[in-house]
Amino acid sequence: SLAPLLDRVLVQRIKAETKTASGIFLPESAVKELNEAKVLAVGPGAMDKEGKRIGMSVQAGDKVLIPQYGGSPIKVGDEEYSLFRDHELLAKIN
């Protein structure tokens, strides 16, 4: 269990489908990596100059659009996660 600090967000990329709608399996080289991720955990937020906590723009369970590159990769066992700062996330997917 990882708990992000300050304004960091722990996400896990959503894996692209390896099977088409008609049932054809695609090789890994043909599957494009998605920029969508699921938020697993959120830090409490950064502090402003007056010492007040700045609220986070996402919460655990949200789907977000993340940049192609960046973040801090984390591997726990076989699972891969990424840590991003709140302001690095591109969009929240509804």
DSSP file with accessible surface (Angstrom, degrees, kcal/mol):
  #  RESIDUE AA STRUCTURE BP1 BP2  ACC     N-H-->O    O-->H-N    N-H-->O    O-->H-N    TCO  KAPPA ALPHA  PHI   PSI    X-CA   Y-CA   Z-CA
    1    1 A S              0   0  173      0, 0.0     2,-0.4     0, 0.0     0, 0.0   0.000 360.0 360.0 360.0 122.3    0.0    0.0    0.0
    2    2 A L        -     0   0   80      8,-0.0     8,-0.1     2,-0.0     0, 0.0  -0.881 360.0-163.2-108.2 136.0    1.5    3.3   -1.2
    3    3 A A        -     0   0   85     -2,-0.4    40,-0.1    38,-0.1    38,-0.0  -0.948  18.5-137.9-120.2 109.2    0.3    6.6    0.2
    4    4 A P        -     0   0   15      0, 0.0     2,-0.3     0, 0.0    38,-0.1  -0.301  17.3-134.3 -64.3 150.2    1.3    9.6   -1.9
    5    5 A L    >   -     0   0  122     38,-0.2     3,-1.7    39,-0.1    38,-0.2  -0.717  58.4 -20.9-104.3 156.7    2.6   12.8   -0.1
    6    6 A L  T 3  S-     0   0   80     -2,-0.3    39,-2.6     1,-0.2    40,-0.1  -0.185 129.2 -13.6  49.8-124.1    1.7   16.4   -0.7
    7    7 A D  T 3  S+     0   0   23     38,-0.2    79,-2.5    37,-0.2    -1,-0.2   0.003 100.7 126.0-101.1  31.4    0.2   17.0   -4.2
    8    8 A R  E <   -A   85   0A  73     -3,-1.7    35,-2.4    77,-0.2     2,-0.4  -0.632  43.4-156.0 -92.5 150.6    1.2   13.6   -5.7
    9    9 A V  E     -AB  84  42A   0     75,-3.5    75,-2.4    -2,-0.2     2,-0.6  -0.989   8.1-144.5-127.8 127.6   -1.3   11.2   -7.4
   10   10 A L  E     +AB  83  41A  11     31,-2.6    30,-3.0    -2,-0.4    31,-1.4  -0.826  30.3 172.7 -93.1 122.4   -0.7    7.5   -7.7
   11   11 A V  E     -AB  82  39A   0     71,-2.9    71,-2.5    -2,-0.6     2,-0.4  -0.885  26.7-149.3-128.4 160.3   -2.1    6.1  -11.0
   12   12 A Q  E     - B   0  38A  46     26,-1.9    26,-2.6    -2,-0.3    69,-0.1  -0.998  30.1-117.4-129.1 125.6   -2.1    2.9  -13.0
   13   13 A R  E     - B   0  37A  55     -2,-0.4     2,-0.5    67,-0.3    24,-0.3  -0.316  25.7-120.6 -59.4 143.0   -2.2    3.0  -16.8
   14   14 A I        -     0   0   53     22,-2.5    20,-0.4    20,-0.0    22,-0.3  -0.757  31.8-123.6 -85.1 126.6   -5.3    1.4  -18.3
   15   15 A K        -     0   0  156     -2,-0.5     2,-0.1    18,-0.1    18,-0.1  -0.495  22.7-116.4 -75.7 139.1   -4.1   -1.4  -20.6
   16   16 A A        -     0   0   25     -2,-0.2     2,-0.1     1,-0.1    -1,-0.1  -0.391  37.7 -94.6 -71.2 151.1   -5.2   -1.3  -24.3
   17   17 A E        -     0   0  151      1,-0.1    -1,-0.1    -2,-0.1     3,-0.0  -0.436  28.3-164.2 -66.7 136.7   -7.4   -4.0  -25.6
   18   18 A T  S    S+     0   0   71     -2,-0.1     8,-3.5    -3,-0.1     2,-0.4   0.310  73.2  64.9-102.6   7.9   -5.5   -6.8  -27.3
   19   19 A K  B    S-F   25   0B 103      6,-0.3     6,-0.2     2,-0.0    -1,-0.1  -0.997  78.1-134.0-133.8 131.9   -8.6   -8.2  -28.9
   20   20 A T    >   -     0   0   48      4,-2.8     3,-1.8    -2,-0.4    -2,-0.1  -0.287  34.0-100.1 -77.1 170.7  -10.7   -6.5  -31.6
   21   21 A A  T 3  S+     0   0  120      1,-0.3    -1,-0.1     2,-0.1    -2,-0.0   0.804 124.6  54.6 -61.5 -28.7  -14.5   -6.4  -31.5
   22   22 A S  T 3  S-     0   0   97      2,-0.1    -1,-0.3     1,-0.0    -2,-0.0   0.454 124.8-101.5 -86.8   0.2  -14.6   -9.2  -34.0
   23   23 A G  S <  S+     0   0   33     -3,-1.8     2,-0.4     1,-0.3    -2,-0.1   0.551  72.0 143.6  97.6   8.6  -12.4  -11.4  -31.8
   24   24 A I        -     0   0  105      1,-0.0    -4,-2.8    -5,-0.0     2,-0.4  -0.691  45.8-133.5 -84.8 128.8   -9.0  -11.1  -33.5
   25   25 A F  B     -F   19   0B 143     -2,-0.4    -6,-0.3    -6,-0.2    -7,-0.0  -0.672  17.5-145.7 -83.7 134.7   -6.1  -11.0  -31.1
   26   26 A L        -     0   0   66     -8,-3.5     5,-0.1    -2,-0.4     2,-0.0  -0.789  16.2-115.9-100.3 142.7   -3.5   -8.3  -31.8
   27   27 A P    >>  -     0   0   80      0, 0.0     3,-1.5     0, 0.0     4,-0.7  -0.358  29.9-110.9 -71.0 157.0    0.2   -8.7  -31.2
   28   28 A E  G >4 S+     0   0  180      1,-0.3     3,-0.7     2,-0.2    -2,-0.0   0.836 116.6  60.8 -57.9 -33.1    1.8   -6.5  -28.5
   29   29 A S  G 34 S+     0   0  121      1,-0.2    -1,-0.3     3,-0.0    -3,-0.0   0.758 104.9  48.7 -68.2 -22.2    3.7   -4.5  -31.1
   30   30 A A  G <4 S+     0   0   63     -3,-1.5     2,-0.6     2,-0.1    -1,-0.2   0.599  90.8  93.4 -92.1 -11.9    0.4   -3.4  -32.7
   31   31 A V  S << S-     0   0   37     -4,-0.7     2,-0.3    -3,-0.7   -13,-0.1  -0.721  70.2-142.3 -88.8 122.1   -1.2   -2.3  -29.5
   32   32 A K        -     0   0  171     -2,-0.6     2,-0.3     1,-0.1   -16,-0.1  -0.618  20.9-113.6 -83.0 139.9   -0.7    1.4  -28.7
   33   33 A E        -     0   0  112     -2,-0.3     2,-0.1   -18,-0.1   -18,-0.1  -0.575  33.9-131.3 -73.9 129.0   -0.1    2.4  -25.1
   34   34 A L        -     0   0   60    -20,-0.4   -18,-0.1    -2,-0.3    -1,-0.1  -0.471   6.3-143.0 -80.7 154.6   -3.0    4.5  -23.8
   35   35 A N  S    S+     0   0   44     -2,-0.1    31,-3.1   -22,-0.1     2,-0.3   0.131  70.8 106.1 -99.5  17.2   -2.7    7.8  -22.0
   36   36 A E  E     + C   0  65A  61    -22,-0.3   -22,-2.5    29,-0.2     2,-0.3  -0.771  45.6 174.7 -97.5 145.6   -5.6    6.9  -19.7
   37   37 A A  E     -BC  13  64A   0     27,-2.3    27,-2.7    -2,-0.3     2,-0.5  -0.975  28.9-124.5-145.9 158.5   -5.1    5.9  -16.1
   38   38 A K  E     -BC  12  63A 108    -26,-2.6   -26,-1.9    -2,-0.3     2,-0.5  -0.904  28.4-125.1-105.0 132.8   -7.0    5.1  -13.0
   39   39 A V  E     +B   11   0A   1     23,-3.0    22,-3.0    -2,-0.5   -28,-0.2  -0.652  31.1 174.2 -78.2 122.7   -6.3    7.1   -9.9
   40   40 A L  E     +     0   0A  61    -30,-3.0     2,-0.3    -2,-0.5   -29,-0.2   0.793  64.3   1.1 -98.0 -37.5   -5.5    4.7   -7.0
   41   41 A A  E     -B   10   0A  22    -31,-1.4   -31,-2.6    18,-0.1     2,-0.4  -0.992  59.5-154.0-153.4 151.7   -4.5    7.1   -4.3
   42   42 A V  E     -B    9   0A  41     -2,-0.3   -33,-0.2   -33,-0.2   -36,-0.1  -0.986  18.6-125.9-131.6 137.7   -4.2   10.9   -3.7
   43   43 A G        -     0   0    5    -35,-2.4   -38,-0.2    -2,-0.4    13,-0.1  -0.206  35.3-101.7 -71.8 172.5   -2.0   12.9   -1.4
   44   44 A P        -     0   0   77      0, 0.0   -37,-0.2     0, 0.0    12,-0.2   0.679  68.4-100.1 -73.5 -15.7   -3.5   15.4    1.0
   45   45 A G        -     0   0    0    -39,-2.6   -38,-0.2   -37,-0.1   -39,-0.2  -0.209  37.6 -74.9 112.0 155.7   -2.5   18.4   -1.2
   46   46 A A        -     0   0   26      8,-0.3     8,-3.3   -40,-0.1     2,-0.4  -0.265  44.6-113.9 -79.5 168.8    0.3   21.0   -1.2
   47   47 A M  B     -G   53   0C  97      6,-0.2     6,-0.2    -2,-0.0     2,-0.1  -0.859  22.8-139.9-104.8 141.4    0.6   23.9    1.1
   48   48 A D    >   -     0   0   57      4,-2.6     3,-1.8    -2,-0.4    -1,-0.0  -0.244  40.8 -84.8 -87.1-175.2    0.3   27.5    0.0
   49   49 A K  T 3  S+     0   0  216      1,-0.3    -1,-0.1     2,-0.1    -2,-0.0   0.761 129.1  52.2 -65.1 -24.6    2.5   30.4    1.3
   50   50 A E  T 3  S-     0   0  147      2,-0.1    -1,-0.3     0, 0.0     3,-0.1   0.387 120.5-105.5 -92.0   3.1    0.2   31.0    4.3
   51   51 A G  S <  S+     0   0   44     -3,-1.8     2,-0.3     1,-0.3    -2,-0.1   0.582  74.8 138.1  86.1  10.0    0.3   27.3    5.3
   52   52 A K        -     0   0  135      1,-0.1    -4,-2.6     0, 0.0    -1,-0.3  -0.673  58.2-110.3 -90.4 144.7   -3.2   26.4    4.1
   53   53 A R  B     -G   47   0C 128     -2,-0.3     2,-0.5    -6,-0.2    -6,-0.2  -0.540  23.2-140.3 -75.9 131.9   -3.7   23.1    2.3
   54   54 A I        -     0   0   90     -8,-3.3    -8,-0.3    -2,-0.3    -1,-0.0  -0.836  26.6-120.5 -92.1 125.0   -4.5   23.4   -1.4
   55   55 A G        -     0   0   61     -2,-0.5     2,-0.2   -10,-0.1    -9,-0.1  -0.204  23.3-112.7 -66.3 154.1   -7.2   20.8   -2.4
   56   56 A M        -     0   0   44    -12,-0.2    -1,-0.1   -13,-0.1   -48,-0.0  -0.592  10.1-141.1 -86.7 151.2   -6.6   18.1   -5.0
   57   57 A S  S    S+     0   0   74     -2,-0.2     2,-0.3     2,-0.0    -1,-0.1   0.580  83.2  39.9 -89.6 -10.7   -8.4   18.2   -8.3
   58   58 A V        -     0   0   13      4,-0.0     2,-0.3    34,-0.0    -2,-0.1  -0.871  65.6-156.8-130.8 166.4   -8.9   14.4   -8.5
   59   59 A Q    >   -     0   0  127     -2,-0.3     3,-2.0   -20,-0.0   -20,-0.2  -0.918  41.9 -68.9-138.6 165.6   -9.8   11.6   -6.0
   60   60 A A  T 3  S+     0   0   60     -2,-0.3   -20,-0.2     1,-0.2     3,-0.1  -0.260 118.8  31.1 -56.3 136.1   -9.3    7.8   -5.9
   61   61 A G  T 3  S+     0   0   47    -22,-3.0    -1,-0.2     1,-0.4   -21,-0.1   0.164  88.4 126.6  99.9 -16.9  -11.3    6.0   -8.5
   62   62 A D    <   -     0   0   29     -3,-2.0   -23,-3.0   -24,-0.1     2,-0.4  -0.368  57.0-131.6 -71.0 152.4  -11.3    8.8  -11.1
   63   63 A K  E     -CD  38  93A  93     30,-0.7    30,-3.0   -25,-0.2     2,-0.3  -0.905  33.0-177.8-102.0 133.9  -10.1    8.2  -14.7
   64   64 A V  E     -CD  37  92A   0    -27,-2.7   -27,-2.3    -2,-0.4     2,-0.5  -0.889  30.7-121.4-131.8 160.0   -7.6   10.7  -15.9
   65   65 A L  E     -CD  36  91A  61     26,-2.9    25,-2.3    -2,-0.3    26,-1.2  -0.906  35.5-167.3 -99.5 124.8   -5.6   11.6  -19.0
   66   66 A I        -     0   0    0    -31,-3.1    23,-0.1    -2,-0.5     4,-0.1  -0.780  27.1 -93.3-113.2 157.8   -1.8   11.6  -18.3
   67   67 A P        -     0   0   28      0, 0.0    -1,-0.1     0, 0.0    21,-0.0  -0.315  32.3-119.5 -66.7 152.7    1.1   12.8  -20.4
   68   68 A Q  S    S+     0   0   72      1,-0.0     2,-0.3   -35,-0.0    -2,-0.0   0.899  98.6  25.5 -58.1 -42.9    2.9   10.4  -22.7
   69   69 A Y  S    S+     0   0  197      0, 0.0     2,-0.2     0, 0.0    -1,-0.0  -0.868  96.8  53.3-121.8 157.0    6.1   10.9  -20.8
   70   70 A G        +     0   0   55     -2,-0.3    14,-0.0     1,-0.2    -4,-0.0  -0.625  49.9  97.7 116.0-174.0    6.9   11.9  -17.3
   71   71 A G  S    S-     0   0   25     -2,-0.2    13,-0.2    11,-0.1    -1,-0.2  -0.052  77.7 -79.4  76.8 170.6    5.9   10.9  -13.8
   72   72 A S  E     -E   83   0A  72     11,-2.3    11,-1.9     2,-0.0     2,-0.1  -0.940  44.0-136.7-111.2 112.5    7.9    8.6  -11.6
   73   73 A P  E     -E   82   0A 114      0, 0.0     2,-0.4     0, 0.0     9,-0.2  -0.452  21.8-172.6 -71.3 140.9    7.5    4.9  -12.4
   74   74 A I  E     -E   81   0A  46      7,-2.9     7,-3.4    -2,-0.1     2,-0.5  -0.999   8.0-161.9-133.6 134.5    7.0    2.5   -9.5
   75   75 A K  E     +E   80   0A 136     -2,-0.4     2,-0.5     5,-0.2     5,-0.2  -0.979   8.7 179.0-121.4 123.6    7.0   -1.3   -9.7
   76   76 A V  E >   -E   79   0A  75      3,-2.3     3,-1.9    -2,-0.5     2,-0.3  -0.961  68.7 -48.4-122.6 108.4    5.5   -3.3   -6.9
   77   77 A G  T 3  S-     0   0   64     -2,-0.5     0, 0.0     1,-0.3     0, 0.0  -0.502 121.9 -25.0  65.4-125.7    5.7   -7.0   -7.6
   78   78 A D  T 3  S+     0   0  151     -2,-0.3     2,-0.3    -3,-0.1    -1,-0.3   0.509 119.1  97.9 -93.8  -8.2    4.4   -7.5  -11.2
   79   79 A E  E <   - E   0  76A  87     -3,-1.9    -3,-2.3   -67,-0.0     2,-0.4  -0.637  59.8-152.3 -87.7 140.6    2.3   -4.3  -11.1
   80   80 A E  E     + E   0  75A 122     -2,-0.3   -67,-0.3    -5,-0.2     2,-0.3  -0.942  19.0 171.2-114.1 133.1    3.5   -1.0  -12.5
   81   81 A Y  E     - E   0  74A  48     -7,-3.4    -7,-2.9    -2,-0.4     2,-0.3  -0.814  18.4-143.9-129.4 169.7    2.3    2.4  -11.2
   82   82 A S  E     -AE  11  73A  20    -71,-2.5   -71,-2.9    -2,-0.3     2,-0.5  -0.994   5.6-144.8-137.8 145.1    3.2    6.0  -11.8
   83   83 A L  E     +AE  10  72A  37    -11,-1.9   -11,-2.3    -2,-0.3     2,-0.3  -0.947  24.6 174.2-108.3 126.1    3.4    9.0   -9.5
   84   84 A F  E     -A    9   0A   2    -75,-2.4   -75,-3.5    -2,-0.5     2,-0.2  -0.925  33.3-113.8-123.7 154.6    2.4   12.4  -10.9
   85   85 A R  E >>  -A    8   0A  81     -2,-0.3     3,-1.6   -77,-0.2     4,-0.7  -0.582  35.6-112.2 -79.7 152.7    2.0   15.8   -9.4
   86   86 A D  G >4 S+     0   0   28    -79,-2.5     3,-1.0     1,-0.3    -1,-0.1   0.889 116.9  53.1 -55.0 -41.1   -1.6   17.0   -9.4
   87   87 A H  G 34 S+     0   0  138      1,-0.2    -1,-0.3   -80,-0.2   -79,-0.1   0.641  99.3  64.6 -74.4 -11.2   -0.8   19.8  -11.9
   88   88 A E  G <4 S+     0   0   72     -3,-1.6    -1,-0.2   -21,-0.0    -2,-0.2   0.708  77.4 100.9 -82.4 -20.8    0.8   17.4  -14.4
   89   89 A L    <<  -     0   0   23     -3,-1.0   -23,-0.2    -4,-0.7     3,-0.1  -0.441  62.4-153.9 -67.2 139.0   -2.5   15.5  -15.0
   90   90 A L        -     0   0  107    -25,-2.3     2,-0.3     1,-0.3   -24,-0.2   0.876  61.0 -17.6 -85.2 -40.6   -4.0   16.6  -18.4
   91   91 A A  E     -D   65   0A  47    -26,-1.2   -26,-2.9     2,-0.0     2,-0.5  -0.992  53.4-118.8-162.7 158.5   -7.7   16.0  -17.9
   92   92 A K  E     -D   64   0A  93     -2,-0.3     2,-0.6   -28,-0.2   -28,-0.3  -0.902  30.7-139.9-104.0 129.6  -10.3   14.2  -15.8
   93   93 A I  E      D   63   0A  58    -30,-3.0   -30,-0.7    -2,-0.5    -2,-0.0  -0.822 360.0 360.0 -95.8 123.9  -12.4   11.7  -17.9
   94   94 A N              0   0  187     -2,-0.6   -30,-0.0   -32,-0.1   -32,-0.0  -0.580 360.0 360.0 -92.2 360.0  -16.1   11.7  -17.0
